[in-house]
Amino acid sequence: MVKAVRGAVSLDSDSEKDLQDKVGDLFDKLQSSNGFQENDVISIIFSQTPDISFNPAKALRVARQYNTAPLFCTQEPVCADFPQKMMLRVMVTFNGTENPAVPVYLGNAGTLRSDRS
């Protein structure tokens, strides 16, 4: 069964190292919470606020040697109703079980979905 799960994490600084650490941690928690393996992943879409200067797809490839599924990145638009800074969002599409998808929101990303944090 094809499923999709959302997640997000806030960064502490605009650095490649912080991005690699946070992307790796977010992906690990999404994987463990949803029971998928790397070969189950169909694709991953990242979006980031304009104040993040580095590529999250590259960060995942470096942090977890992740190379099997297509990765895509985009920038969040600057909007009055999305004032968060240093925020990275992700949507993972994967082959999974019939269990409900479990989103993961780390750091200040909990404010994105207060109903889930």
N, CA, C and O atoms as a GROMACS GRO file, in nm:
protein
  468
    1MET      N    1   0.085  -0.118   0.000
    1MET     CA    2   0.000   0.000   0.000
    1MET      C    3   0.090   0.124   0.000
    1MET      O    4   0.180   0.136   0.083
    2VAL      N    5   0.064   0.214  -0.093
    2VAL     CA    6   0.142   0.338  -0.101
    2VAL      C    7   0.090   0.436   0.004
    2VAL      O    8  -0.031   0.458   0.015
    3LYS      N    9   0.182   0.493   0.080
    3LYS     CA   10   0.148   0.588   0.186
    3LYS      C   11   0.237   0.710   0.175
    3LYS      O   12   0.340   0.708   0.108
    4ALA      N   13   0.197   0.817   0.242
    4ALA     CA   14   0.280   0.937   0.253
    4ALA      C   15   0.275   0.983   0.397
    4ALA      O   16   0.172   0.973   0.463
    5VAL      N   17   0.386   1.034   0.444
    5VAL     CA   18   0.393   1.086   0.581
    5VAL      C   19   0.469   1.217   0.578
    5VAL      O   20   0.565   1.235   0.504
    6ARG      N   21   0.423   1.309   0.663
    6ARG     CA   22   0.484   1.441   0.673
    6ARG      C   23   0.573   1.447   0.796
    6ARG      O   24   0.557   1.372   0.892
    7GLY      N   25   0.667   1.539   0.789
    7GLY     CA   26   0.752   1.566   0.903
    7GLY      C   27   0.814   1.703   0.887
    7GLY      O   28   0.811   1.762   0.778
    8ALA      N   29   0.870   1.754   0.994
    8ALA     CA   30   0.936   1.884   0.989
    8ALA      C   31   1.033   1.894   1.106
    8ALA      O   32   1.018   1.827   1.208
    9VAL      N   33   1.131   1.980   1.089
    9VAL     CA   34   1.229   2.005   1.194
    9VAL      C   35   1.276   2.150   1.180
    9VAL      O   36   1.286   2.204   1.070
   10SER      N   37   1.305   2.210   1.294
   10SER     CA   38   1.363   2.345   1.293
   10SER      C   39   1.514   2.333   1.307
   10SER      O   40   1.565   2.244   1.376
   11LEU      N   41   1.585   2.424   1.242
   11LEU     CA   42   1.730   2.428   1.252
   11LEU      C   43   1.772   2.532   1.355
   11LEU      O   44   1.700   2.628   1.379
   12ASP      N   45   1.887   2.511   1.415
   12ASP     CA   46   1.942   2.607   1.510
   12ASP      C   47   2.029   2.711   1.441
   12ASP      O   48   2.045   2.822   1.490
   13SER      N   49   2.086   2.672   1.325
   13SER     CA   50   2.173   2.764   1.253
   13SER      C   51   2.170   2.729   1.105
   13SER      O   52   2.133   2.618   1.067
   14ASP      N   53   2.209   2.824   1.024
   14ASP     CA   54   2.216   2.802   0.881
   14ASP      C   55   2.354   2.747   0.847
   14ASP      O   56   2.439   2.816   0.791
   15SER      N   57   2.374   2.620   0.881
   15SER     CA   58   2.501   2.555   0.852
   15SER      C   59   2.476   2.416   0.794
   15SER      O   60   2.375   2.352   0.824
   16GLU      N   61   2.568   2.373   0.710
   16GLU     CA   62   2.556   2.240   0.649
   16GLU      C   63   2.553   2.132   0.756
   16GLU      O   64   2.476   2.036   0.745
   17LYS      N   65   2.634   2.145   0.857
   17LYS     CA   66   2.642   2.045   0.964
   17LYS      C   67   2.510   2.036   1.040
   17LYS      O   68   2.461   1.926   1.064
   18ASP      N   69   2.452   2.149   1.077
   18ASP     CA   70   2.324   2.146   1.149
   18ASP      C   71   2.216   2.083   1.061
   18ASP      O   72   2.135   2.004   1.109
   19LEU      N   73   2.214   2.118   0.932
   19LEU     CA   74   2.116   2.061   0.841
   19LEU      C   75   2.134   1.909   0.829
   19LEU      O   76   2.036   1.835   0.835
   20GLN      N   77   2.257   1.863   0.814
   20GLN     CA   78   2.282   1.718   0.805
   20GLN      C   79   2.236   1.647   0.932
   20GLN      O   80   2.173   1.542   0.926
   21ASP      N   81   2.269   1.704   1.047
   21ASP     CA   82   2.228   1.642   1.175
   21ASP      C   83   2.077   1.636   1.187
   21ASP      O   84   2.022   1.533   1.224
   22LYS      N   85   2.009   1.747   1.156
   22LYS     CA   86   1.864   1.754   1.175
   22LYS      C   87   1.790   1.668   1.071
   22LYS      O   88   1.692   1.602   1.106
   23VAL      N   89   1.835   1.670   0.947
   23VAL     CA   90   1.772   1.587   0.844
   23VAL      C   91   1.790   1.438   0.879
   23VAL      O   92   1.696   1.360   0.866
   24GLY      N   93   1.909   1.401   0.921
   24GLY     CA   94   1.934   1.262   0.960
   24GLY      C   95   1.847   1.218   1.075
   24GLY      O   96   1.790   1.109   1.072
   25ASP      N   97   1.836   1.302   1.177
   25ASP     CA   98   1.752   1.271   1.293
   25ASP      C   99   1.605   1.261   1.254
   25ASP      O  100   1.535   1.169   1.296
   26LEU      N  101   1.557   1.356   1.174
   26LEU     CA  102   1.418   1.354   1.129
   26LEU      C  103   1.389   1.228   1.048
   26LEU      O  104   1.287   1.162   1.071
   27PHE      N  105   1.477   1.194   0.955
   27PHE     CA  106   1.455   1.076   0.873
   27PHE      C  107   1.457   0.949   0.958
   27PHE      O  108   1.374   0.860   0.938
   28ASP      N  109   1.550   0.939   1.053
   28ASP     CA  110   1.555   0.822   1.143
   28ASP      C  111   1.424   0.807   1.219
   28ASP      O  112   1.371   0.696   1.230
   29LYS      N  113   1.371   0.918   1.271
   29LYS     CA  114   1.246   0.911   1.350
   29LYS      C  115   1.126   0.879   1.261
   29LYS      O  116   1.037   0.806   1.302
   30LEU      N  117   1.122   0.934   1.140
   30LEU     CA  118   1.015   0.900   1.047
   30LEU      C  119   1.019   0.752   1.013
   30LEU      O  120   0.915   0.686   1.008
   31GLN      N  121   1.138   0.699   0.989
   31GLN     CA  122   1.156   0.558   0.956
   31GLN      C  123   1.112   0.468   1.072
   31GLN      O  124   1.037   0.373   1.051
   32SER      N  125   1.159   0.497   1.192
   32SER     CA  126   1.124   0.411   1.306
   32SER      C  127   0.977   0.423   1.344
   32SER      O  128   0.916   0.324   1.385
   33SER      N  129   0.919   0.541   1.331
   33SER     CA  130   0.778   0.560   1.366
   33SER      C  131   0.683   0.496   1.266
   33SER      O  132   0.570   0.461   1.300
   34ASN      N  133   0.730   0.481   1.141
   34ASN     CA  134   0.642   0.431   1.036
   34ASN      C  135   0.681   0.294   0.981
   34ASN      O  136   0.611   0.240   0.895
   35GLY      N  137   0.791   0.240   1.029
   35GLY     CA  138   0.829   0.103   0.995
   35GLY      C  139   0.871   0.080   0.850
   35GLY      O  140   0.863  -0.032   0.802
   36PHE      N  141   0.916   0.184   0.781
   36PHE     CA  142   0.963   0.161   0.645
   36PHE      C  143   1.115   0.154   0.643
   36PHE      O  144   1.183   0.206   0.732
   37GLN      N  145   1.167   0.088   0.541
   37GLN     CA  146   1.310   0.079   0.518
   37GLN      C  147   1.344   0.164   0.395
   37GLN      O  148   1.255   0.206   0.322
   38GLU      N  149   1.471   0.187   0.374
   38GLU     CA  150   1.513   0.271   0.261
   38GLU      C  151   1.457   0.219   0.129
   38GLU      O  152   1.414   0.299   0.045
   39ASN      N  153   1.457   0.089   0.108
   39ASN     CA  154   1.409   0.034  -0.020
   39ASN      C  155   1.257   0.042  -0.035
   39ASN      O  156   1.206   0.013  -0.143
   40ASP      N  157   1.183   0.080   0.070
   40ASP     CA  158   1.038   0.100   0.062
   40ASP      C  159   1.003   0.240   0.013
   40ASP      O  160   0.890   0.264  -0.029
   41VAL      N  161   1.099   0.332   0.017
   41VAL     CA  162   1.072   0.472  -0.015
   41VAL      C  163   1.058   0.490  -0.166
   41VAL      O  164   1.142   0.443  -0.244
   42ILE      N  165   0.952   0.558  -0.206
   42ILE     CA  166   0.926   0.588  -0.347
   42ILE      C  167   0.989   0.722  -0.383
   42ILE      O  168   1.056   0.734  -0.486
   43SER      N  169   0.968   0.824  -0.300
   43SER     CA  170   1.028   0.955  -0.323
   43SER      C  171   1.019   1.038  -0.196
   43SER      O  172   0.940   1.009  -0.106
   44ILE      N  173   1.102   1.142  -0.190
   44ILE     CA  174   1.104   1.234  -0.076
   44ILE      C  175   1.105   1.376  -0.130
   44ILE      O  176   1.185   1.411  -0.217
   45ILE      N  177   1.014   1.459  -0.078
   45ILE     CA  178   1.009   1.600  -0.114
   45ILE      C  179   1.041   1.683   0.010
   45ILE      O  180   0.981   1.665   0.115
   46PHE      N  181   1.137   1.773  -0.004
   46PHE     CA  182   1.174   1.865   0.102
   46PHE      C  183   1.129   2.006   0.064
   46PHE      O  184   1.132   2.043  -0.053
   47SER      N  185   1.087   2.083   0.163
   47SER     CA  186   1.069   2.227   0.143
   47SER      C  187   1.137   2.298   0.259
   47SER      O  188   1.138   2.248   0.371
   48GLN      N  189   1.193   2.414   0.231
   48GLN     CA  190   1.268   2.485   0.333
   48GLN      C  191   1.237   2.634   0.326
   48GLN      O  192   1.206   2.688   0.220
   49THR      N  193   1.246   2.697   0.440
   49THR     CA  194   1.228   2.842   0.444
   49THR      C  195   1.348   2.909   0.375
   49THR      O  196   1.455   2.849   0.367
   50PRO      N  197   1.330   3.031   0.327
   50PRO     CA  198   1.435   3.098   0.250
   50PRO      C  199   1.564   3.126   0.328
   50PRO      O  200   1.667   3.156   0.267
   51ASP      N  201   1.561   3.116   0.459
   51ASP     CA  202   1.681   3.143   0.538
   51ASP      C  203   1.772   3.021   0.554
   51ASP      O  204   1.872   3.028   0.626
   52ILE      N  205   1.739   2.910   0.490
   52ILE     CA  206   1.826   2.792   0.488
   52ILE      C  207   1.899   2.791   0.355
   52ILE      O  208   1.837   2.786   0.249
   53SER      N  209   2.032   2.796   0.361
   53SER     CA  210   2.114   2.812   0.242
   53SER      C  211   2.163   2.682   0.180
   53SER      O  212   2.222   2.684   0.072
   54PHE      N  213   2.140   2.570   0.245
   54PHE     CA  214   2.197   2.444   0.199
   54PHE      C  215   2.087   2.347   0.156
   54PHE      O  216   1.971   2.362   0.195
   55ASN      N  217   2.124   2.248   0.076
   55ASN     CA  218   2.031   2.156   0.013
   55ASN      C  219   2.001   2.037   0.105
   55ASN      O  220   2.092   1.961   0.140
   56PRO      N  221   1.874   2.018   0.146
   56PRO     CA  222   1.840   1.908   0.237
   56PRO      C  223   1.852   1.770   0.171
   56PRO      O  224   1.879   1.672   0.240
   57ALA      N  225   1.832   1.760   0.039
   57ALA     CA  226   1.850   1.631  -0.027
   57ALA      C  227   1.996   1.587  -0.018
   57ALA      O  228   2.026   1.472   0.013
   58LYS      N  229   2.086   1.680  -0.045
   58LYS     CA  230   2.229   1.650  -0.031
   58LYS      C  231   2.262   1.616   0.114
   58LYS      O  232   2.341   1.526   0.140
   59ALA      N  233   2.200   1.687   0.208
   59ALA     CA  234   2.225   1.661   0.351
   59ALA      C  235   2.185   1.519   0.387
   59ALA      O  236   2.256   1.452   0.462
   60LEU      N  237   2.071   1.470   0.335
   60LEU     CA  238   2.029   1.333   0.364
   60LEU      C  239   2.124   1.233   0.299
   60LEU      O  240   2.159   1.132   0.360
   61ARG      N  241   2.166   1.261   0.177
   61ARG     CA  242   2.260   1.170   0.111
   61ARG      C  243   2.391   1.161   0.189
   61ARG      O  244   2.449   1.053   0.200
   62VAL      N  245   2.439   1.273   0.243
   62VAL     CA  246   2.564   1.274   0.319
   62VAL      C  247   2.544   1.212   0.457
   62VAL      O  248   2.623   1.129   0.500
   63ALA      N  249   2.438   1.253   0.526
   63ALA     CA  250   2.417   1.208   0.665
   63ALA      C  251   2.385   1.058   0.674
   63ALA      O  252   2.427   0.993   0.769
   64ARG      N  253   2.311   1.004   0.577
   64ARG     CA  254   2.266   0.864   0.584
   64ARG      C  255   2.304   0.783   0.461
   64ARG      O  256   2.251   0.674   0.442
   65GLN      N  257   2.394   0.833   0.378
   65GLN     CA  258   2.434   0.764   0.256
   65GLN      C  259   2.310   0.716   0.180
   65GLN      O  260   2.306   0.603   0.132
   66TYR      N  261   2.210   0.802   0.171
   66TYR     CA  262   2.082   0.770   0.111
   66TYR      C  263   2.088   0.796  -0.038
   66TYR      O  264   2.109   0.909  -0.081
   67ASN      N  265   2.070   0.690  -0.119
   67ASN     CA  266   2.087   0.705  -0.263
   67ASN      C  267   1.985   0.630  -0.348
   67ASN      O  268   2.001   0.623  -0.469
   68THR      N  269   1.880   0.574  -0.289
   68THR     CA  270   1.795   0.483  -0.366
   68THR      C  271   1.673   0.548  -0.430
   68THR      O  272   1.636   0.506  -0.540
   69ALA      N  273   1.610   0.646  -0.370
   69ALA     CA  274   1.487   0.705  -0.424
   69ALA      C  275   1.511   0.848  -0.469
   69ALA      O  276   1.606   0.912  -0.424
   70PRO      N  277   1.427   0.899  -0.557
   70PRO     CA  278   1.440   1.038  -0.599
   70PRO      C  279   1.413   1.133  -0.483
   70PRO      O  280   1.322   1.112  -0.403
   71LEU      N  281   1.493   1.238  -0.475
   71LEU     CA  282   1.479   1.342  -0.373
   71LEU      C  283   1.456   1.474  -0.445
   71LEU      O  284   1.520   1.501  -0.547
   72PHE      N  285   1.364   1.556  -0.393
   72PHE     CA  286   1.330   1.682  -0.457
   72PHE      C  287   1.322   1.790  -0.350
   72PHE      O  288   1.272   1.766  -0.240
   73CYS      N  289   1.372   1.909  -0.383
   73CYS     CA  290   1.371   2.021  -0.288
   73CYS      C  291   1.301   2.141  -0.350
   73CYS      O  292   1.306   2.164  -0.471
   74THR      N  293   1.236   2.218  -0.264
   74THR     CA  294   1.172   2.342  -0.306
   74THR      C  295   1.179   2.441  -0.190
   74THR      O  296   1.203   2.402  -0.076
   75GLN      N  297   1.159   2.567  -0.219
   75GLN     CA  298   1.162   2.669  -0.115
   75GLN      C  299   1.020   2.710  -0.080
   75GLN      O  300   0.935   2.729  -0.167
   76GLU      N  301   0.994   2.724   0.050
   76GLU     CA  302   0.865   2.772   0.098
   76GLU      C  303   0.846   2.917   0.053
   76GLU      O  304   0.941   2.996   0.057
   77PRO      N  305   0.727   2.953   0.012
   77PRO     CA  306   0.704   3.094  -0.021
   77PRO      C  307   0.703   3.179   0.106
   77PRO      O  308   0.673   3.129   0.215
   78VAL      N  309   0.736   3.304   0.093
   78VAL     CA  310   0.730   3.396   0.206
   78VAL      C  311   0.583   3.439   0.219
   78VAL      O  312   0.530   3.506   0.130
   79CYS      N  313   0.519   3.399   0.328
   79CYS     CA  314   0.376   3.426   0.347
   79CYS      C  315   0.351   3.480   0.487
   79CYS      O  316   0.421   3.444   0.582
   80ALA      N  317   0.252   3.565   0.499
   80ALA     CA  318   0.216   3.620   0.630
   80ALA      C  319   0.167   3.511   0.725
   80ALA      O  320   0.185   3.522   0.846
   81ASP      N  321   0.106   3.406   0.670
   81ASP     CA  322   0.052   3.300   0.756
   81ASP      C  323   0.152   3.186   0.779
   81ASP      O  324   0.115   3.084   0.836
   82PHE      N  325   0.277   3.203   0.737
   82PHE     CA  326   0.383   3.106   0.763
   82PHE      C  327   0.508   3.182   0.806
   82PHE      O  328   0.604   3.193   0.730
   83PRO      N  329   0.506   3.234   0.930
   83PRO     CA  330   0.617   3.320   0.974
   83PRO      C  331   0.738   3.244   1.029
   83PRO      O  332   0.835   3.307   1.070
   84GLN      N  333   0.735   3.113   1.031
   84GLN     CA  334   0.844   3.036   1.091
   84GLN      C  335   0.976   3.061   1.018
   84GLN      O  336   0.980   3.083   0.897
   85LYS      N  337   1.081   3.057   1.096
   85LYS     CA  338   1.217   3.072   1.043
   85LYS      C  339   1.292   2.941   1.059
   85LYS      O  340   1.260   2.860   1.147
   86MET      N  341   1.391   2.919   0.974
   86MET     CA  342   1.480   2.803   0.983
   86MET      C  343   1.400   2.672   0.994
   86MET      O  344   1.426   2.590   1.082
   87MET      N  345   1.303   2.654   0.905
   87MET     CA  346   1.214   2.538   0.912
   87MET      C  347   1.230   2.452   0.787
   87MET      O  348   1.231   2.502   0.674
   88LEU      N  349   1.243   2.323   0.809
   88LEU     CA  350   1.254   2.226   0.701
   88LEU      C  351   1.137   2.130   0.712
   88LEU      O  352   1.112   2.072   0.818
   89ARG      N  353   1.064   2.113   0.602
   89ARG     CA  354   0.952   2.019   0.598
   89ARG      C  355   0.985   1.906   0.501
   89ARG      O  356   1.066   1.924   0.410
   90VAL      N  357   0.922   1.792   0.522
   90VAL     CA  358   0.946   1.677   0.434
   90VAL      C  359   0.818   1.598   0.417
   90VAL      O  360   0.734   1.591   0.508
   91MET      N  361   0.803   1.539   0.298
   91MET     CA  362   0.697   1.442   0.276
   91MET      C  363   0.762   1.319   0.213
   91MET      O  364   0.824   1.327   0.107
   92VAL      N  365   0.747   1.206   0.280
   92VAL     CA  366   0.804   1.080   0.234
   92VAL      C  367   0.690   0.993   0.181
   92VAL      O  368   0.593   0.967   0.252
   93THR      N  369   0.702   0.949   0.057
   93THR     CA  370   0.607   0.855  -0.001
   93THR      C  371   0.674   0.718  -0.001
   93THR      O  372   0.787   0.704  -0.048
   94PHE      N  373   0.604   0.618   0.051
   94PHE     CA  374   0.666   0.487   0.069
   94PHE      C  375   0.563   0.376   0.057
   94PHE      O  376   0.442   0.400   0.066
   95ASN      N  377   0.612   0.254   0.036
   95ASN     CA  378   0.528   0.136   0.040
   95ASN      C  379   0.525   0.089   0.186
   95ASN      O  380   0.629   0.062   0.245
   96GLY      N  381   0.404   0.081   0.242
   96GLY     CA  382   0.393   0.047   0.384
   96GLY      C  383   0.274  -0.042   0.413
   96GLY      O  384   0.206  -0.090   0.323
   97THR      N  385   0.252  -0.062   0.539
   97THR     CA  386   0.142  -0.145   0.586
   97THR      C  387   0.015  -0.061   0.594
   97THR      O  388   0.015   0.057   0.560
   98GLU      N  389  -0.092  -0.122   0.638
   98GLU     CA  390  -0.218  -0.050   0.651
   98GLU      C  391  -0.223   0.035   0.778
   98GLU      O  392  -0.322   0.105   0.802
   99ASN      N  393  -0.119   0.030   0.860
   99ASN     CA  394  -0.117   0.114   0.980
   99ASN      C  395  -0.118   0.261   0.941
   99ASN      O  396  -0.064   0.298   0.837
  100PRO      N  397  -0.180   0.346   1.025
  100PRO     CA  398  -0.181   0.490   0.993
  100PRO      C  399  -0.039   0.548   0.992
  100PRO      O  400   0.047   0.506   1.070
  101ALA      N  401  -0.015   0.643   0.903
  101ALA     CA  402   0.114   0.712   0.898
  101ALA      C  403   0.129   0.797   1.023
  101ALA      O  404   0.033   0.858   1.070
  102VAL      N  405   0.250   0.801   1.076
  102VAL     CA  406   0.279   0.877   1.199
  102VAL      C  407   0.372   0.993   1.164
  102VAL      O  408   0.491   0.972   1.139
  103PRO      N  409   0.319   1.117   1.161
  103PRO     CA  410   0.404   1.232   1.131
  103PRO      C  411   0.501   1.260   1.246
  103PRO      O  412   0.476   1.223   1.360
  104VAL      N  413   0.611   1.327   1.213
  104VAL     CA  414   0.712   1.360   1.312
  104VAL      C  415   0.746   1.508   1.300
  104VAL      O  416   0.782   1.556   1.192
  105TYR      N  417   0.734   1.581   1.410
  105TYR     CA  418   0.765   1.723   1.415
  105TYR      C  419   0.864   1.746   1.529
  105TYR      O  420   0.832   1.722   1.645
  106LEU      N  421   0.984   1.792   1.495
  106LEU     CA  422   1.092   1.807   1.593
  106LEU      C  423   1.126   1.954   1.615
  106LEU      O  424   1.112   2.037   1.525
  107GLY      N  425   1.171   1.983   1.736
  107GLY     CA  426   1.211   2.120   1.768
  107GLY      C  427   1.092   2.214   1.761
  107GLY      O  428   0.982   2.179   1.802
  108ASN      N  429   1.115   2.333   1.707
  108ASN     CA  430   1.008   2.432   1.695
  108ASN      C  431   0.906   2.396   1.588
  108ASN      O  432   0.806   2.466   1.573
  109ALA      N  433   0.928   2.289   1.514
  109ALA     CA  434   0.834   2.248   1.411
  109ALA      C  435   0.701   2.203   1.470
  109ALA      O  436   0.601   2.194   1.399
  110GLY      N  437   0.699   2.174   1.599
  110GLY     CA  438   0.573   2.139   1.665
  110GLY      C  439   0.467   2.246   1.650
  110GLY      O  440   0.348   2.217   1.660
  111THR      N  441   0.509   2.371   1.628
  111THR     CA  442   0.413   2.480   1.612
  111THR      C  443   0.340   2.471   1.477
  111THR      O  444   0.235   2.533   1.460
  112LEU      N  445   0.395   2.395   1.383
  112LEU     CA  446   0.328   2.380   1.254
  112LEU      C  447   0.199   2.300   1.266
  112LEU      O  448   0.101   2.328   1.198
  113ARG      N  449   0.201   2.202   1.354
  113ARG     CA  450   0.083   2.117   1.373
  113ARG      C  451   0.067   2.092   1.523
  113ARG      O  452   0.102   1.986   1.573
  114SER      N  453   0.014   2.192   1.592
  114SER     CA  454  -0.002   2.178   1.737
  114SER      C  455  -0.095   2.063   1.773
  114SER      O  456  -0.090   2.013   1.885
  115ASP      N  457  -0.180   2.021   1.679
  115ASP     CA  458  -0.267   1.907   1.705
  115ASP      C  459  -0.191   1.775   1.703
  115ASP      O  460  -0.244   1.673   1.746
  116ARG      N  461  -0.065   1.776   1.653
  116ARG     CA  462   0.014   1.654   1.642
  116ARG      C  463   0.132   1.649   1.738
  116ARG      O  464   0.193   1.543   1.755
  117SER      N  465   0.167   1.761   1.800
  117SER     CA  466   0.289   1.762   1.882
  117SER      C  467   0.260   1.730   2.027
  117SER      O  468   0.351   1.727   2.109
   0.00000   0.00000   0.00000
